[in-house]
Amino acid sequence: MTDLTRLPGDGLFVGRARISEASHPLVVTVRAGEVIDITSSAAPTVRDLCELKDPAAYVRSARAKAIGTLEDIAANSFESQRDAKKPILLSPVDLQAVKASGVTFVVSLLERVIEEQARGSAEKADAIRADIAG
C-alpha cells in the first residue's frame, strides 16, 4: 500500500470518482481498501449526501458496488499516468460553495462545474472557460 492510500481505520470517507461506463461522477466511500460506489437517487451528488439528516449513517449503510481498489484508483488518478478506461478519483467537492475565512471561492466552484461539463476533455474545458469569459 502506498502513502496515497493509507487511511485511518476508524475514518469514514466520502469522495467522487469517474468511471468510463458512467455519464456522471459517482459518490464513493472506502471500505476495506475498496472504493465503493454509493451513488443513489437519495444522494446523487456529495452535496445531496451532505444535506441528508444523517450523512454518516447513509455512508455506512448504503448499498454499494466496488469499482476497484483505492491503491489502483489513486495511482490512476495522476494525469500523467492516467488510463481513461480505468476509474479515477475526483475532488470531493461538487455543487458546494467552498468557504475559507468568510470568502467564497467562486473560481474554484466554477472550475468544478467546468470539470463536470467537460468530462475530462481539456479542449472542451477550454471552450467552456472561453464561453464564460464572454
N, C-alpha and C positions, 0 to 999 in steps of 0.2 A: 504494500500500500504506500502511495506517495504522500508527501506532506499536504498536497492539494486535497486529499480525501480523508484526512484524519479529523474526525468529528467527535465531540464528547458523547459518550454513550448515553447520557441522560438527556440529551438535547432533542428538541422537536423542530425539524427544519422544513421550510417551505421555499419553493423556488419555481422557476419556469424552465421548460425545455422545449426544444423544437425537434420534431421527428419528420422525416420526409413524407410519411404517409398522412400527416395531418395538415389541414389548411390553416391552422391556428396554433399558437403556443399552448403547451399543456401546463397545468398546475401540477407540481410534483412535490413529493416528500422523499425522504431517505429512510429505508427500513433495512437493517442488517446488511448495509453496504450496497443495496439495490436502490436505484432511482425508480420511484413508483408514481405512475400517473393517477392522480386523484381528481382530475377534471370531471365536473358533473354539471347538470343544469342548475343545481343549487350554488355551485361555485365554479363558474366558467372562467373566472379570472382571479388573480390573487386579491385584487381589490374586493371582489364579491366575497371571497373567503374571509377577509378581514372584517367584513361587515356582518358576518354571521354572529348569532348570540354567543356561541362558544366555539371559536375557530379551532382551538387546540383539540377539543373533543371530536370535531369533524375530522381533523387530520388524522387523529389516532384511529378512528373507526371507519373511515371512508373505504368503500370497496375500491380495489385498485388493481392495476396491471403493471408488472415490472417492464421497464423499457430498456434496461441494461444496468451494468454495474456503475457505481459512482466513479470508480477509478477510470474505466474506459470512457465514460461520457465526459468527465473532466479533462482527460487527455485530448479528446477530440474537439474540445471547445476552444482551443487556441487556433486563431485564424490561420496561422502559418502551417498548421498540421491538420487542418480540417478535412474530413471526408463528408461531403454533402449528403451522402446516403445514410450516415450514422447520426444518432442523436447528439445534440449539443445543449449545453446549459446557457440560459439567458439571464439577464438581470431579473431579480425577483419583482422589481417594480414594474407594473403595467399601467394601470389607469389612475394611480395615486399621484397627487401632487406632493413632492418631497420638500420638506422644510428643514432649515437649519438656521438657528439664531433668528427666527422670525422672518426669514427671506425665502420666498418660494422660488425654486429653480425652474423657471418656465422653460429655459433652453433644454434642460435635462428631460423635462416632460415631453417637449416637442420631439426630441431625439428618440424617445421611447415610441411615440406614435409613428414616427418615420420608420423606425426599425420594424414595427408591426406591419406597416403597409408595404414596405419594400421586400419583406420576406427573404432577407439575405442577399438581395441583389444590390450591389454597390451603385450600379448605373441608375436603377430605379430610385434609390435613396437620394442620389444627387439631383435627379429630376424633381423629386418631391420638395427638396430643400430650395431649389430654384423657383418652384411654383409658390412656395410660402414667402420667399423673399420678394416676390412680385416683380 
